[in-house]
């Protein structure tokens, strides 16, 4: 069923009260195909929405919003110490992580509590605490909007980068991801697995939890505790998690900045490049905890922009642009949004 002038307030974690001119939910690939045909015949622009956790609406959407509710998780292959798990794109990402932990499948426990749906995970190449989806990615299935044909994308087809993929660049809005298959370590048949605990505060949190031995559950619980301590719950305070990507800059520029700001933190990136925490840059510019009208930077995590209740998307976007300008003027570094802005 296609609904008209539908409020998207409950469909985006920022809680922006904008309308879609047309709106529909699809729970099967057949329903998706039918809706795409109707949209094309009507010359409507199509926007696919999952959990709405990485989007900022600055205005009403004049086309049709299709909400992905495809469900299902299955083991498609087991071989030696590996297991291939296929999840429908509408599955909640965190629930998928918990499924993998319950089944003793390793590889995505560090990605616990990341909001959104499975389909968005390769689009964004989501990552946290030393792990990215590309590290465990096998393939995805997607339907091409122009032709209705199904295509399989392997890792090399996706052009994965830092919070980037081909689906945010040249193939943006051209495909609908319907399922994602990950290759995970099957700890039911092997004990050989390298837990990634050196990033962030994971080791500190594990010590606080008095985790006597490393396990998928212990690492996941540590990540969940850290995220909950730093990030506001969208149910209480509208947000889309980290609004900006951590910039990757040339080592030469970093060394020059470090002369003036000796405490600037960094992480190795590719050769001759380093990654700088955007949250630190924003905090140094005085934005952490700063409120501007109904929006602002969160007090516990400067990277997170929040909606204090009645903010318009245009207000949040203007605040983001002001933050970008502050960082550029102070450090000569451009920071880019991680959130998709419409």
C-alpha positions as a printed Julia matrix, in Angstrom:
342×3 Matrix{Float64}:
  0.0     0.0     0.0
  1.33    3.44   -0.97
  0.61    6.18    1.56
  0.49    9.87    0.68
  2.1    12.81    2.54
  3.5    10.45    5.16
  5.4    11.82    8.16
  8.93   10.4     8.41
  9.4    11.5    12.03
  9.32    7.91   13.32
 11.5     6.7    10.43
 14.66    8.68   11.2
 16.65    8.72   14.44
 17.15   12.49   14.26
 13.36   12.71   14.67
 12.99   15.21   11.83
  9.32   15.86   11.15
  9.32   15.94    7.37
  6.87   14.35    4.95
  7.38   11.97    2.08
  5.02   12.71   -0.78
  4.63    8.92   -1.17
  5.65    6.13    1.22
  5.53    2.35    1.25
  7.04   -0.6     3.12
  8.33   -3.71    1.33
  8.72   -7.1     3.03
  9.64   -9.17   -0.03
 11.65   -8.74   -3.21
  8.43   -9.12   -5.2
  6.84   -6.21   -3.33
  9.99   -4.18   -3.93
  9.89   -4.92   -7.67
  6.22   -3.9    -7.88
  6.88   -0.63   -6.02
  9.87    0.22   -8.21
  7.74   -0.28  -11.34
  5.0     2.0    -9.98
  7.56    4.65   -9.04
  9.23    4.54  -12.45
  5.91    4.69  -14.3
  4.96    7.7   -12.16
  8.41    9.34  -12.57
  8.91    9.5    -8.79
 12.35    9.82   -7.28
 13.06    6.77   -5.09
 14.71    6.82   -1.66
 15.38    3.54    0.16
 15.26    3.83    3.94
 16.33    1.22    6.48
 16.63    2.21   10.12
 16.99    5.9     9.24
 19.97    6.13   11.59
 22.41    7.75    9.19
 20.26   10.34    7.5
 19.39   14.01    8.0
 16.27   15.31    6.29
 16.45   19.06    5.71
 13.17   19.23    3.77
 10.17   17.19    2.65
 10.93   14.4     0.17
  9.06   14.9    -3.08
  9.29   11.32   -4.39
  8.6     7.94   -2.79
 10.34    6.6     0.3
 10.53    2.8     0.37
 11.25    1.33    3.79
 13.19   -1.94    3.74
 11.61   -4.58    6.0
 13.2    -7.67    4.41
 13.84  -10.24    7.18
 15.74  -13.48    7.61
 19.15  -14.84    8.65
 20.63  -18.14    7.43
 23.91  -20.02    7.4
 24.63  -20.67    3.73
 27.99  -22.47    3.98
 30.44  -23.99    6.47
 34.0   -24.91    5.58
 36.85  -25.67    7.98
 36.88  -22.87   10.59
 34.73  -20.52    8.5
 31.0   -19.92    8.26
 29.11  -17.82    5.74
 26.01  -16.1     7.13
 23.46  -14.35    4.92
 21.19  -11.7     6.42
 18.31   -9.86    4.77
 18.91   -6.13    4.39
 16.02   -5.11    6.65
 17.36   -7.01    9.66
 18.47   -4.85   12.59
 22.28   -4.74   12.58
 22.75   -5.11   16.34
 20.36   -8.06   16.46
 22.42   -9.67   13.69
 25.58   -9.15   15.78
 23.86  -10.77   18.77
 22.8   -13.7    16.55
 26.44  -14.22   15.53
 27.59  -14.12   19.16
 24.9   -16.57   20.3
 26.02  -18.97   17.56
 29.71  -18.51   18.4
 30.5   -16.86   15.05
 33.31  -14.29   15.38
 34.22  -11.16   13.46
 31.59   -8.5    14.12
 31.43   -8.38   17.94
 33.3    -5.04   17.91
 30.46   -3.63   15.8
 27.87   -4.14   18.56
 25.17   -1.51   19.08
 25.82    0.32   15.8
 22.34    1.55   14.86
 20.63    0.8    11.57
 19.93   -2.18    9.35
 22.11   -4.82    7.73
 21.66   -3.32    4.26
 23.36   -0.09    5.28
 26.43   -1.87    6.66
 28.28   -2.29    3.34
 26.96    0.99    1.96
 28.66    2.86    4.79
 31.37    0.24    5.35
 30.46    0.65    9.01
 33.27    0.28   11.48
 34.28    0.67   15.11
 37.1    -0.34   17.45
 39.45   -1.66   14.78
 36.9    -3.57   12.68
 35.1    -2.66    9.46
 32.45   -4.6     7.56
 34.82   -4.95    4.61
 37.02   -7.17    6.82
 34.35   -9.9     6.92
 32.4    -9.1     3.75
 31.77  -11.9     1.26
 29.05  -10.56   -1.05
 25.76   -8.72   -1.27
 22.7    -9.08   -3.43
 21.07   -5.98   -4.88
 18.32   -5.09   -7.33
 19.12   -2.53  -10.0
 16.4     0.12  -10.01
 16.71    0.88  -13.74
 16.31   -2.73  -14.91
 14.84   -4.67  -11.98
 17.65   -7.21  -12.37
 19.42   -8.84   -9.42
 23.2    -8.45   -9.23
 25.8    -9.97   -6.91
 28.57   -7.67   -5.66
 31.81   -9.11   -4.28
 34.16   -7.09   -2.08
 36.25   -5.94   -5.04
 33.09   -4.58   -6.71
 32.21   -2.37   -3.74
 35.23   -0.01   -3.69
 35.23   -0.01    0.1
 36.91    2.92    1.8
 36.65    4.68    5.14
 32.86    4.9     5.66
 32.59    4.68    1.89
 31.55    2.31   -0.86
 30.5     2.42   -4.48
 26.9     2.69   -3.21
 27.62    6.15   -1.77
 29.44    7.26   -4.9
 28.82    6.29   -8.54
 26.07    3.75   -7.75
 24.25    5.97   -5.23
 20.47    5.49   -5.48
 20.9     3.03   -8.38
 20.6    -0.24   -6.45
 18.53   -1.6    -3.57
 20.54   -3.96   -1.37
 18.42   -6.98   -0.45
 20.88   -9.2     1.46
 24.45   -9.26    2.78
 26.65  -12.33    3.3
 29.54  -12.21    5.77
 32.39  -14.69    6.25
 32.85  -15.25    9.99
 35.12  -17.43   12.12
 33.27  -20.46   13.48
 34.5   -20.77   17.06
 32.53  -23.99   17.44
 35.29  -25.75   15.49
 38.38  -23.68   16.28
 39.85  -21.77   19.2
 42.25  -19.8    17.02
 40.88  -16.27   16.9
 42.52  -12.91   17.46
 40.22  -10.67   19.52
 40.65   -6.98   18.75
 40.77   -5.29   22.15
 43.5    -2.66   21.75
 41.2     0.03   20.34
 39.49    2.7    22.4
 38.66    1.79   25.98
 37.89   -1.9    25.39
 40.65   -3.25   27.65
 39.74   -0.8    30.42
 36.09   -1.8    30.14
 36.95   -5.51   30.16
 38.92   -4.97   33.37
 35.98   -3.1    34.93
 33.68   -5.97   33.98
 36.2    -8.38   35.53
 36.07  -10.53   32.41
 38.42  -13.36   33.37
 38.71  -14.67   29.85
 38.12  -13.16   26.44
 34.91  -14.14   24.73
 32.69  -12.74   22.0
 30.11  -11.84   24.64
 32.66  -10.07   26.86
 34.03   -7.95   24.01
 30.51   -7.14   22.81
 29.41   -6.13   26.32
 32.49   -3.91   26.65
 31.72   -2.17   23.34
 28.06   -1.74   24.31
 29.03   -0.18   27.66
 31.46    2.24   25.99
 28.96    3.28   23.32
 26.18    3.79   25.87
 28.48    5.95   28.01
 29.41    8.21   25.09
 26.46    8.27   22.73
 22.96    9.54   23.49
 20.04    7.19   22.88
 18.03    8.5    19.89
 14.85    7.62   21.81
 15.82   10.3    24.34
 17.69   12.77   22.15
 17.45   12.73   18.36
 20.79   12.04   16.66
 22.45    9.98   13.93
 25.57    8.93   15.83
 28.84   10.33   14.54
 27.93   13.16   12.17
 31.44   13.58   10.74
 34.11   11.21    9.47
 37.57   11.3    11.01
 39.7    13.13    8.43
 42.67   11.4     6.84
 45.42   13.95    6.16
 48.95   13.95    4.79
 51.72   13.3     7.31
 53.4    16.57    6.23
 50.29   18.6     7.13
 49.9    16.7    10.4
 53.51   17.41   11.4
 52.97   21.09   10.69
 49.79   21.19   12.81
 51.5    19.23   15.6
 54.1    22.0    15.97
 51.31   24.37   16.99
 49.07   21.78   18.72
 51.43   19.18   20.26
 48.6    17.21   21.91
 46.78   16.45   18.63
 46.06   12.69   18.55
 46.4    10.55   15.44
 46.18    7.01   14.13
 48.12    5.49   11.23
 46.24    5.38    7.94
 47.87    4.54    4.62
 51.48    5.35    3.77
 52.3     9.04    4.37
 48.8     9.67    5.75
 47.34    9.75    9.27
 43.8     9.76   10.63
 42.87   12.51   13.09
 39.85   12.22   15.45
 37.27   14.74   14.25
 35.79   14.85   17.76
 39.08   16.22   19.13
 39.25   18.89   16.41
 35.65   19.94   17.08
 36.25   20.04   20.84
 39.33   22.25   20.39
 37.16   24.7    18.47
 34.87   25.06   21.5
 31.9    23.18   20.09
 31.66   20.24   22.51
 28.42   20.63   24.48
 27.6    23.9    22.71
 23.92   24.42   21.99
 22.65   26.58   19.13
 18.88   26.98   19.33
 17.36   23.5    19.14
 20.53   21.74   18.04
 24.21   21.51   18.92
 27.15   19.23   19.68
 26.62   16.65   22.41
 28.29   17.2    25.79
 29.83   13.71   25.96
 30.81   13.28   22.31
 31.54   16.32   20.13
 31.12   14.25   16.94
 27.42   13.78   17.66
 24.97   16.51   16.66
 21.64   16.35   18.44
 18.04   17.48   18.1
 16.9    18.91   21.42
 13.26   18.5    20.46
 12.08   20.84   17.76
 15.08   21.36   15.52
 14.59   21.58   11.79
 16.96   19.63    9.59
 18.15   22.89    8.08
 19.17   24.09   11.57
 21.23   20.94   12.19
 22.83   21.22    8.76
 23.73   24.88    9.34
 25.28   23.94   12.69
 27.28   21.22   10.93
 28.53   23.71    8.33
 29.51   26.17   11.07
 31.51   23.41   12.79
 33.2    22.52    9.5
 34.19   26.16    9.02
 35.58   26.43   12.57
 37.77   23.35   12.09
 38.96   24.56    8.68
 39.9    27.99   10.02
 41.71   26.67   13.11
 43.48   23.62   11.68
 43.28   23.87    7.9
 41.48   20.5     7.86
 38.22   19.78    6.05
 35.86   17.39    7.85
 33.16   15.62    5.85
 29.73   14.43    6.98
 29.31   10.71    7.57
 25.54   11.23    7.58
 23.58   11.3     4.31
 21.87   14.67    3.94
 18.64   15.12    1.94
